[in-house]
């Protein structure tokens, strides 16, 4: 009897895939690599099943591109690996990578918020995953979402907390503002060390900036990355877009 195959899914969560990509990046940076060389960077002597599975996961997240002997680490991978922890560049890159797998886009479309492991496992089984594969795919997705959420929270916590309390004497009992949904006036004061603050609030961006020409170029690059994320979110939630219109 032929073995039943489940639909494709990354065998690694995004965190593990980034660790694997870091090994290749440390050895070859942006140089072209063959699959055999990449497998060696990932700790394998040959193109075995586990090696191909890791390479497939890196490709699924968009950490590598190219074929045969011309595989390279992507720009998005470099941003995720090199941008400062909690920076808007890293947050944007991580979000782009996390939702590159088609399966993860489909899951987020049906579960835009949190989802329990059991509920997600059953959702996958209804889509032709065998139970064992559904268990693994659910863990991979949930671990990836935790990584992305922790990165966004880390940036929000740095940029949303001002040196002095924001509550004024006229409103001492005002409810505290959630760090996941800040208002523009709640963003940290700008300084020479931090001339730009960008915080993602659902499907909107809160931006505070005081930049020169070079800073404007950086801001344009950051906004282009967030534009891609927002466009992806709209595609995954078309009903919400139509309701807004």
N, C-alpha and C positions, 0 to 999 in steps of 0.2 A: 504493500500500500504506500503510495507516494506521501511524503511528508508535507503537511499543510504549511504554507508560508504566509506569514502575516505581512501587511503593508510595510513599506520602508519607514524607518525612523532612525535617528542618530543613536549609535550605541553609547555615546558619551554625552553627558550634560555639558552645557556651555563652559562651565568652570574647568572641567577636566579637558575639554577640547582646547581651551586657551592655554592650559599648562603644556599640552602636547605641542601646540603651535609655537609656544615660547622656546621649546627645545630646538625646533627647526630654525626659528628666527635667530637664536643665539649662534647657531653653527653656520648658517648660510645667508642670514639677513634677507635681502630681496633678490638674491641670485636665483637663477633657474635651477631646478632640481628634477631628477628623475624620480619615479615612484620608489625605486629601490633605495636611492639615497635618502629620500624622505622617510621611508620605513626604518632605515638605520638610525636616523635622528630620533625616531620615536621608540627606539630600543629593540628593534627586531632585525634579525640577520637575513630575513628573506620576506618575500611578499606572501606571508602566511595569511590565514583567515583573520586572526586578530589584527595584523598590520593593516590589511585592506579595510577592516571595519573602522579603525581609527582614521585612516585616510578619508574614508567615506564620510565620517562624522565631521572632519575638518571642512570638507567640501560642502556638506549640507548647511553648515553655519556660515559659509562664505569666507572662511579663514584662509583658504587657498583657492587658486584658480589655475587654468591651464590644463594641458593633458600630456600624457606620455613623459617626455624628457624636458618639458617646459612648465613645470609647476612652480608657482611663486606664492609667497605670502602676500595677502591682499592689503590694500590701504586701510580697510576697516580693521583688519587684524592688528596692524601696526598702531593705529589709534587706540585700540582697546588695550594693547600691551604697553604702550609708551606714554599715553596721556596721564597726567597726574590723577591719583585716586580721588574720586569725587568731582572731577572737573566736568563741565558740560560736554566737552569733546568726548571724553571717555563714556559718559552716560549715553550720549547719542549713539556712539559706535556699538555699545553693548546692546542697546535696544534693537538696532538694525540687525545685528548678528543673531540675536535670540529668536527673532521672528522670520528668519530666512527659511527654515524648514517649513514646507507646505503643511505638514501635519500640525505644527505648532500654531500656524495661522488659523487653521480650522478649529483647533481647540479654543483659542482665544475668541474666535467669532461666536462660539456657542457658550463660552464661559468667560465673559469679559472681566469678571471679578475672581475671587478665590473659588477654588473647587476642591472638594475632599478627594483623597486618593481612591477611595472606594467608588465614588461617583464617576471619577475620570476613568478608572479601570473598566467599569461597566460600559461607559460611552465608547471606549476603544473596542471592547468585545463586540458591541453591536455593529462595529465597522470592520468586522472580519479579522480582528486580532485574536490569536489564540491566547488563553489566559496567561501563560507565562510571559509572552511578548507584551501583552497589555500591562502587566505588572511592571515590567522593565521600562516601557515607554512612558508610563505615568510617572515613575520616579524620575526619569530623565527630564521630562517637561517641568515637573514641580521644582526640581533642583535648579533648573535654568531660570525659572521665574523668581525664585528666592534670590538668586544672584543678581538679577536685573533690579529687583525691588530694593535690595540692600544698597546697591550702588546709587539709585535715585534718592533714597533716604539719606545716605551719607552726604550727598551734595546739598540736599535741602537743609540738613541740620547745620551745615557750615554757612550757608548763604541766608538762612531765614532768621538766625538768632542775632539780634543787634546787641551791642555792648551794654545798653541800658534798657530797662523794661519799657515796653511799648504802651502800656496802659497809662492813660493820662489821669490827673487828679479828678477830672470831671466824670470819669467813668471807671471808678475803682473796682466795680463788680462785673466789668465786661467779661464775657466768656473768652477763654484763651483760644487763639486761632490755631487750627490744626496745621502742623508742618507740611502735610501732604496737599493742602489747598491754600497756600499763602496768597495774600493780596499784594499788589505792587508796592504799597506803602510799607509793608512788613519786611521787605527785603533789606538785607544788611546795608549799612552806609557804604558808599564807594570810597576807595582810597587808591593811592598810587600802586599798592600791591594787589588790589582787587578792583580794577576799573570797570569790570563787567560782571553782572549777575544774571543768569538765565535759569528760571525754575519752571519745570513742566507741571501744569495743573490740569490734569485730565486731558482734554483735547485743546487746551489753550496754553500759551506761554506767557509768563510774567518776566519782563525784561527791564533791567536798570543798567544804564551804561553812560560812561563819560570817556570817550575814546578819541584818539587822533587818527590819522589816515591809516597807519599800520593796524591799530586796534579795530578800525572799521572793516578792514579786510578780514581780520580774524572773526569779527562778529558775523560778516556775510557767510563765511565758511560754516560757522556753527549753526546759523539759521537754516542753511541749505540742508544740513543733516537732520535738523528737527522737522523740516518740511517733509522729508522723506518718511519720517516716523509718523507724522500726522496724516499723510496721505495713505499710509498703510493701515492706520487705525480706521480711517473712513471707509476704506475698502472692506475691512473686516466687520464694520458696523453700518451697512448701507441704510438700514431702517432708521437709525438715529439721525443720519444725514438728511433723509427725506422729511423726518418729523421737524427738523430745525428749519427747513424751507417752508 
